[in-house]
Amino acid sequence: MAFLFKRPRSPYWHAGFLDLYGKRRNRSTGSANRKEAQKIADSYEEAAKKRRTAKQVREVISELHKEITGEELPSQTFRVFAESWLVRKGPEVSPATLVFYKNAVGKFTRFLAAKADVEMTGITADDVMRFRNHESKTLAPKTVNHDLKCLRMLFNIARRDRIISEDPTEFVNTTKKAQTQARRPFTIPEIQAVLSVADDEWRSMIRFGLYTGQRLGDLAMLTWQNVDLLRGEIRLVTRKTGKTLVLPIAAALSAHLEAQPAGDNIEAPMHPRSFVIVQKQGKSGNLSNQFADLLAQAGLRKKQPHRKTTESGVGRGVGSATGGLSFHCLRHTAVTLMKEAGVPEAVVMELVGHDSEQMSAHYTHVGREALEKAAATLPKV
């Protein structure tokens, strides 16, 4: 017989029962009434111990649900539920994260094909596993695992809302991460080599990356409103963490900004092409690919296709020999150069807007003078 227990801070009884293979399962009954919860728990166990199809299991739970509440158990297709889930997640996450969720859900929806328009109870662990294996052929393990994590969140909410009784992602393992080269800082000659093949906008982006240590997407979204040359500072809110940063402008970056043509519109983007790409796509992946091409032109990495090739099935997504270099390495370069110049770690982390909770535990208050001295240690390129 199934038994009941309560979790801390939950008003509902949870059911503990054994499935067909003798494995213990725990499920919330969604009821605070012990008598009703026991009936639900017993029904869970009955359904779990018999070889039933997803449709038969749903019929058992549906009948019990109607007997207790007088209402029909809600039923939705994957496509409909996924769309409503994305709407709910909108206000809870950053625009970039929402774009990622939409892409992951979209890929799974396309993989399901016609099955995306039948009841969600029809989706099995085998469907999820085949999707994972399908993605693994052309995408990096990190991307595959991120997509799987997104699906787990979605199906977990579906189970919480009683749309499904079993989560098909629960026992699908992640893929093994491939060995990748760790990011490393650029050398000054390497930065000069990339600058020599870059156009004006990319030369500006590279300088901003080196002298502020900020992420590519944040730099792409900078407008002249973010820059105060009189005060010698840049103000921005990071897209990843929502952290507000006030950064002193290094002398070399100040000289670069003063050489730019002045405009009347303070809302004009500093880097127009990059601004449009990130604003339209909600992410900086396209810009990362462009920078990778610059690295190839500068002889710092091999040229790689942006998509998988038809013959080999191998492309940028499954990983390549990059020499450990990317735009994010400019952030590592800024940190390394300042530390080598003797700048205290807390000052370095504050200047680049480091958001690690572990590092934050070591932070002390960092004054403007310390930040200016740190910025001044960065060399002119």
N, C-alpha and C positions, 0 to 999 in steps of 0.2 A: 504493500500500500504506500502510495506517495505520502511524504511528510511535508510539513510547513515550517518555515523559519522566516525571520525578519532580518533585513540588513539595516545597519545604522542609518539614521536620517531618512528612511523610507517608510511611508505610511502603509505600504502594501505588503501582503503576505507573499512569500516566494515559495515555489514548489520544488522539492527535491525528489527525483524519481530515476529509475533505471530504464535504459532503452533496450532495444532488441538484442544488443550485444553485451548487455550487462554493464554498460558504461553509465555513470551517474550524470544526470543533466539537471541544471538549475534554471528555472524560468520564473519570471515575475507573473503572478496571477492577475495583477492589476486591480485587486480587490482588497479592501481593508476589513471586510466581513469574513471572519474565520470560516463560517459554515460554507459560504459561497466559494471561498478560496480553496477549501478542501475538495469540493466537487470539480473545480477547474483542474486542480492538481491530479486528481484521479483520472480525469479525461486525458490530460497530458500523457500520463503513464500508459493508459490503455492504447492511445494512438502510437506511442513510441515503441511499444512491445510487439506490435503486429506489423506485418509487412504490408503497409498501406501506401498507395500512391499519394502524391501531394494533394490531389483533389479530394481523396477520401479523408485525409487528415483534416483538411480544411472543413469538410462537411461535418465532422465530429465536433470540432471547435465552434463552428458556426451555429450548430444546433444548441450547444450549451450556452453560447453567448446570447442567443435569442431567448432561451429559457430564463436566464438570469436577468437580462436587461430589458427584454421585450423589443429589442432593436436588431436589425440585420447586421451581421459583421461586415465592415467596410471592405470593398474589393476594388483594386486598382491594377492597371497594367504598369509595367516598368516605366514606359515612356511618360505616362501621366504623372506617376509618383515622382520620377526623377525631375520633371519640370517644376513640380511644386516644391520639392526639396531645395532646388537651386534658388527659387524665389525666397524661401525661408533663410537660406544661408547668406543672401545678398547683404543685409545690414550687419551681419556678424563677422565678416571677413574683409580683408583688403581687396581692392579691385583686381590686383594681380592674382590673388588666391582664388577669387571667384572665376577668373578666366581659366585657371588650372582645373578647377572642379568641372567647369563646362566642357573643357576638352576631354577630360577623363571619362565623364559620363557619356559624352558624344561618341567616343571610340567604342565604349561597351555597347551602346545602343545600336550602332552600325554593325557591330559583330553579331549581336543577337538577331538582327534582321527581323523577320516576321514575328519572332518570339518576344520582341519588345512590346508587342501590342496584344499579348495575352496576359492572364492573371500572373502577378508576380510569384505566386506559389509554384508556378511551373518552372521557374529558374532554379537550377540545381548547382551543387558544388562542381559538378563536371563542366557546366557551362563556364563558370568562373575560371576553372583550371585551364580549360582550352583557350580562353581569352588570354590568360597569363602566358601560356606557352606560345600563342600566336604573336603576342607583342615581343616576347623574348627573342624572336628571330631577327627583329630589325631595330630594337630599341635597347638602350643601356639598362642594366639591372636596376639602377636607381630610379629611372623613369617608370619602369614596369612596377616596381614596388610602391611608388607614389600613387600610381593609378589604382593599384590594389587597395591601398590605404583609403583612398577616396571612396571606393565601392563599399568597403567595410563600414564606413561612417553612414553611408546612405542606407544600406540594408539593416544596420543596427537601429536606425530611426524607424524603418518600416516594421521591424519586429516590435519595437516599443509601442508603435501606433496600432498594433494588432493586424497589420496588413498581411504579414506572414507569421508563421509559427516557428520556422527554422531559418537561420541565417546561412545562406549558401556560401558565404565567404569565410565562415568561422574556422574551418579546418583546411583552408587553402594556404599553403606556406608561401612565403616570399621567395624570390629567386636569389641565388647566391651572387653577391656583389663581385664584379670582376676587379682585378687589380688595376689600379690607375695610378699614374704618376702624381705625386703630391704637388700642389701649387708651390711655386718658388718665386722669389722676387726677381724683377728685371735687373740687369746691370745697366749702368748709364750708357755704355755703347749700344746695348740692345734697344734702349728707348730711343736713342738717336737714330738707329737704323729704321725703326718703325716710323718715326717722324719724317724721315727722308722720303718715304713712299706714300705718306698720307696726304689727303687734301686739307684745305684750311679748316673745315669743320672737325675732321678727325684729329688734326693737330691740336685744336682747342680742347677737344674731349680728353685727349691723352694728358695734356697739361693739367686739366682740372682733376683727372684721376690721380695723378702723381701728387699734386700740391694740396688736395683736400682728403684723399683717401676714401672717397665716396664711391658708392656702387654705380654701375653703368646706367641703370634705369633712373636713378635720382638725378644724375648729371644731365641726362637727356631731357628731363622735365624742367630744368632751370629756366627761369625768365630773368629779364633785367631787374625785375622787382625784387629778386632774391639777393641782388648785389648792391652793397652800399660802399662805394669807393671812398667817400669822405670819412666814414668810420673805419674803413678797411676791413669789412667783414662780409661774410656770406651767411644768410639765414635760410634754412630749409627744413622741411619735415620729411623724414625718411619714409619711403613707401612701404618698406618691409615691417618696420616696428612702430611707425607713427611718432618717432622720437624727434623732438625739435632740437636742431643744432645751430649754434652761432659760431662760425669758424673764422678765425683771422685769415686775411689774404696774404699769402707768402709774397715776398718782393717780386719774384720771377713771374708769378701769376698776375700780380698787380700791373706789371709792365705789359703783359699780354693783353689785359683788359683795357688798359688805357689806349692801346694801339687800335682797338676795334672802333669802327665808325659809330658815332652816337646816333640814337634814334629818339623819336618823340614818344613812342609807345613803350611804357615800362613793362607791359604785359607780354611784349614780344619775346619769343623763346631765344635763348642764347645759341642754341644749335637747332635750327628750324627743321632740317630733315629728320634728325633723330627724335625730336619732339613729336612730329607727326606720326612716326612709326610706333612709338610707345603709347601715345594717346589713342591711336586707332586699334592696336593689337592688345594693349593692356599688359604687355611684357616686353622684355628687352632681348628676347632670343634672336630676332633678326639682326639686331645690332651686334650681338656676340659673334654671329656668323660673319658679319662684315669685318669685324676686328680680326677674326681668325684668318680671313683672306689677306689682311694687311700683314699679319705675322708671316704668312706664306710668301708674300712678295718680298718681305725683308729677309727671307732665308732662315727664319727662326722656327719653322715647322713645315711639315709636308702639306701640300695642297690636298684637301679632302672634299668629297662631294657633300652638299648640304642635305641630300636625301639619299636613300639607299639606291644602289644601282640595280638594274634589272637582272644582270647576269650573276653577280656575286652575292647580292642581297646584303651587302655591307655598305654602310654609310656613316655619317658623322654620329648618328644616334647610338651606334653600338660601340663607340669609343675608338680612339685613334691615338697614334703617337704624337702628342702635342708638344712634347718637350716640357710639359708642366706649366706652360704659359697661357694666360688668358687676360682679358681686361681686368678681372678681379685681382690679378697679380700686382697691378699698380698700387692697390691698397696694401698688399704685403710689402711692396717696395717702400712706400712711405713709412710704414711702421718700422721696417728694418733700418732704414737710413737714420731715422730719429733715434732709435735705440742705440745704434752704433755711435751717434753723436753724444750719447750720455743723457738723453732726455728721459726722465723718470717714466716708468711704465704707465702709471695712472694718468699722466699728462698725455702720453701717446694715445691711450685708449679713449680718453675724452675727446681728443682732437678728431679722431677718425669716427667717433660715434659708435664705439664697440658696444654691442648689445648683449654680450654673454652674461648670464646671471652670475656665473662663477666669478667673472672678472669684476662685475659690479660690486661684489662683496668686498673687494679690495680697494674700491674707489675712495678717494678723499676729495674734498672740495678743490677744484682746480681753478685758479684765477686766470684772468685775461692775460696778464703779463707772462705767465708760464706758457700759455698756449701760443702767444706771439713768438716767444723764444723758440718754442718747438718748431713752429712753421719756418722760422728763419734758418733752421739747420738744413732744410732741404736744398739741394744743389740746383743751380740753373742748368737746364738742358737745351 
